Amino acid sequence: MTTHIDIFIRREGDLDPAHHQVHDGITVETLKIDLANGREVIGLFLFEEDADEPLPDHHQIRHHGKPHFLHHSRCRHVHVVVRYAGRPVERAFGPGSTLTRIKDWAERQFEIDAVDAAELSLQLHGTNDRPDEATHVGSLAKCPDCRVVFDLLPSTRVNGSI
């Protein structure tokens, strides 16, 4: 009996993960070929959620009892800028990095205490969009720029509550 694995894959420009069911032990290279639908896979990367480096092509995806969350991207890294109180901080993240991870990093960089941090959220610079914290930053970045700028702002309040 072959074991199937549930994987959820996010991509550039798509905030909703796509569900795929694959065989236990599938290699990253085979999965990339399947995802490319016969198109060229050179320059495409697969990342585990919150990882900064892509999975090597020979890596086998194994069943471990829970779904896998991956990111399929043409960006090897996403240059992220977070602006708060007139100051920017920046660094490169893997495209599969969640906004939760990026917000936590920015709060440490700005030395924001936990009480104040609970009242803040990331907003795409120049918009009113505040993506869910489970969003992968690579879903917001466009290749070839592979760059996203956020403002760290107080959470939206409605009638005095969050």
Rosetta blueprint (number, residue, H / E / L):
1 M L
2 T L
3 T L
4 H E
5 I E
6 D E
7 I E
8 F E
9 I E
10 R E
11 R E
12 E L
13 G L
14 D E
15 L E
16 D E
17 P E
18 A E
19 H E
20 H E
21 Q E
22 V E
23 H E
24 D L
25 G L
26 I E
27 T E
28 V H
29 E H
30 T H
31 L H
32 K H
33 I H
34 D H
35 L H
36 A H
37 N L
38 G L
39 R L
40 E L
41 V L
42 I L
43 G L
44 L L
45 F E
46 L E
47 F E
48 E E
49 E L
50 D L
51 A L
52 D L
53 E L
54 P L
55 L L
56 P L
57 D L
58 H L
59 H L
60 Q E
61 I E
62 R L
63 H L
64 H L
65 G L
66 K L
67 P L
68 H E
69 F E
70 L E
71 H E
72 H E
73 S E
74 R L
75 C L
76 R L
77 H L
78 V E
79 H E
80 V E
81 V E
82 V E
83 R E
84 Y E
85 A L
86 G L
87 R E
88 P E
89 V E
90 E E
91 R E
92 A E
93 F E
94 G L
95 P L
96 G L
97 S L
98 T E
99 L H
100 T H
101 R H
102 I H
103 K H
104 D H
105 W H
106 A H
107 E H
108 R H
109 Q H
110 F L
111 E L
112 I L
113 D L
114 A H
115 V H
116 D H
117 A H
118 A L
119 E L
120 L E
121 S E
122 L E
123 Q E
124 L E
125 H L
126 G L
127 T L
128 N L
129 D L
130 R L
131 P L
132 D L
133 E L
134 A L
135 T L
136 H E
137 V H
138 G H
139 S H
140 L L
141 A L
142 K L
143 C L
144 P L
145 D L
146 C L
147 R E
148 V E
149 V E
150 F E
151 D E
152 L E
153 L E
154 P E
155 S L
156 T L
157 R L
158 V E
159 N L
160 G L
161 S E
162 I L
